[in-house]
């Protein structure tokens, strides 16, 4: 949220009051639509679509903005990776296979979205699927530029982040192994 606000010229420390409300997108969307508690929120489909359909206006669409950001990732310690490289390798492979499923088996992906996001409306499932598909990279390498954006934002409150090297907090060797071996490309043949 802070990155978005800075990008549009709003100082998130001075110009707005930010409230972290947890991970309940349905509750946030419902409160926003009802005019309670929030003046704005970051929303993704299907909650974004519900807000727009109810008359809310889009302030900014981050997908349309040029903000390098590490969207998703797997997090662990270097110690765990050193002790358990095979487990890490299998988890990364599972993520790659899940992304493959998203791109090649829409029916199964939509059933999973419907079930785990508890969405019954077919239009909302479709919108959520399209969002997921558009943001799921076939070769999900970590982004040094995306981590730099995060570190730059953290530097305002954590001075050590100013001099941190993004490459020190990312490890792309497992995805690189899968890529160089031809495994990922082979999934799409």
C-alpha positions in Angstrom: 0.0 0.0 0.0 2.8 2.4 0.9 4.5 1.8 -2.5 1.3 2.5 -4.3 0.6 5.7 -2.3 4.2 7.0 -2.9 3.9 6.2 -6.6 0.8 8.5 -6.9 2.3 11.3 -4.8 0.6 10.6 -1.5 2.8 10.4 1.6 1.7 7.3 3.5 3.1 8.6 6.8 1.5 12.0 6.6 -1.4 12.1 4.2 -3.4 9.0 5.2 -4.0 6.7 8.1 -3.3 3.1 7.3 -4.9 0.3 9.3 -3.8 -3.3 8.9 -6.9 -5.4 9.3 -5.6 -8.9 8.6 -6.3 -11.3 5.9 -10.1 -11.1 5.5 -10.6 -9.6 2.0 -14.3 -10.4 2.1 -14.8 -8.5 5.3 -12.7 -5.6 4.0 -14.7 -5.5 0.8 -18.0 -5.7 2.6 -17.1 -2.8 4.9 -15.7 -0.7 2.1 -18.9 -1.2 0.0 -21.1 -0.4 3.0 -19.1 2.8 3.7 -18.0 1.6 7.1 -14.5 1.8 8.6 -12.5 2.2 5.3 -12.2 4.9 2.7 -10.1 2.6 0.5 -8.4 -0.7 0.4 -6.2 -2.9 -1.8 -8.4 -5.6 -3.3 -8.0 -8.4 -5.8 -10.7 -10.3 -7.7 -13.3 -11.3 -6.8 -13.5 -8.7 -4.1 -12.2 -5.9 -6.3 -14.9 -6.6 -8.8 -17.7 -6.6 -6.2 -16.5 -3.2 -5.0 -16.5 -1.8 -8.5 -19.9 -3.3 -9.3 -21.3 -1.7 -6.1 -20.2 1.8 -7.3 -16.8 2.1 -5.7 -14.2 3.8 -7.9 -10.7 2.6 -8.7 -8.1 4.9 -7.4 -5.2 3.1 -9.0 -4.6 -0.3 -10.5 -1.2 -1.6 -9.5 -1.2 -4.1 -12.5 -1.1 -1.0 -14.8 1.7 0.7 -12.9 5.3 0.1 -13.4 6.3 -1.0 -9.9 8.8 -3.8 -9.7 7.8 -6.0 -6.8 8.5 -9.5 -5.6 4.9 -10.7 -5.7 5.2 -14.2 -4.2 7.9 -16.4 -3.0 8.9 -19.2 -0.7 10.6 -18.2 2.5 13.0 -20.1 4.7 16.4 -19.8 6.3 19.7 -20.5 4.7 20.3 -23.0 7.5 17.2 -24.9 6.5 18.2 -24.9 2.8 21.6 -26.2 3.7 20.2 -29.0 5.9 17.3 -29.9 3.6 18.1 -29.1 0.0 16.0 -32.1 -1.3 12.9 -30.9 0.5 13.4 -27.3 -0.8 14.0 -28.7 -4.3 10.7 -30.7 -4.2 8.7 -27.7 -2.8 10.0 -25.5 -5.6 9.2 -28.2 -8.2 5.6 -28.4 -6.7 5.2 -24.7 -7.2 6.3 -25.0 -10.8 3.9 -27.9 -11.3 1.1 -25.8 -9.7 1.8 -22.9 -12.0 1.7 -25.4 -14.9 -1.7 -26.6 -13.8 -3.0 -23.0 -13.6 -1.9 -22.4 -17.2 -2.9 -25.8 -18.7 -5.9 -27.0 -16.7 -8.3 -24.1 -16.2 -11.2 -26.3 -15.0 -9.2 -27.8 -12.2 -7.6 -24.5 -11.3 -11.1 -22.9 -11.1 -12.4 -25.7 -8.9 -9.5 -25.2 -6.5 -10.1 -21.4 -6.5 -13.8 -21.9 -5.8 -13.2 -24.4 -3.0 -10.3 -22.8 -1.2 -11.5 -19.1 -1.6 -15.1 -20.3 -0.9 -16.4 -18.5 -4.0 -19.6 -19.9 -5.6 -20.3 -17.3 -8.2 -18.9 -18.5 -11.6 -18.1 -15.0 -12.8 -16.1 -14.3 -9.6 -14.2 -17.6 -10.0 -13.4 -16.7 -13.6 -12.1 -13.3 -12.7 -10.0 -14.7 -9.9 -8.7 -17.4 -12.2 -7.7 -14.8 -14.9 -5.9 -12.7 -12.2 -4.1 -15.7 -11.0 -3.1 -16.9 -14.4 -1.9 -13.4 -15.5 0.4 -13.1 -12.4 1.7 -16.7 -12.2 5.0 -16.8 -13.9 5.9 -20.0 -15.7 9.5 -19.7 -14.5 9.1 -18.0 -11.1 12.6 -16.7 -10.6 13.0 -14.3 -7.7 13.3 -10.7 -8.8 16.3 -8.7 -7.6 14.6 -5.5 -8.8 11.4 -6.5 -6.9 13.4 -7.2 -3.7 15.1 -3.8 -4.2 11.7 -2.1 -4.2 10.8 -3.8 -0.9 14.2 -3.0 0.7 14.0 0.7 -0.4 10.6 0.9 1.3 11.9 -0.8 4.4 14.9 1.5 4.5 12.6 4.3 5.8 12.1 2.4 9.0 15.0 0.0 9.0 18.3 1.7 8.1 20.2 -1.6 7.5 17.9 -2.1 4.5 19.5 0.9 2.7 22.8 -1.1 2.2 21.3 -4.5 1.8 21.9 -6.3 -1.4 18.7 -8.0 -2.8 20.8 -11.0 -4.0 21.7 -11.7 -0.3 18.0 -12.4 0.5 17.1 -14.6 -2.5 18.2 -18.0 -3.7 17.2 -18.9 -7.2 19.3 -22.0 -7.6 16.5 -24.5 -7.3 14.3 -22.8 -10.0 17.4 -22.4 -12.1 18.2 -26.2 -11.8 14.6 -27.0 -13.0 14.9 -24.5 -15.8 18.4 -25.5 -17.1 17.4 -29.2 -16.9 14.6 -28.5 -19.4 12.0 -29.7 -16.8 9.9 -26.5 -16.9 9.9 -26.2 -20.7 9.1 -29.9 -20.9 5.9 -29.4 -18.9 4.5 -27.2 -21.7 5.3 -29.4 -24.7 
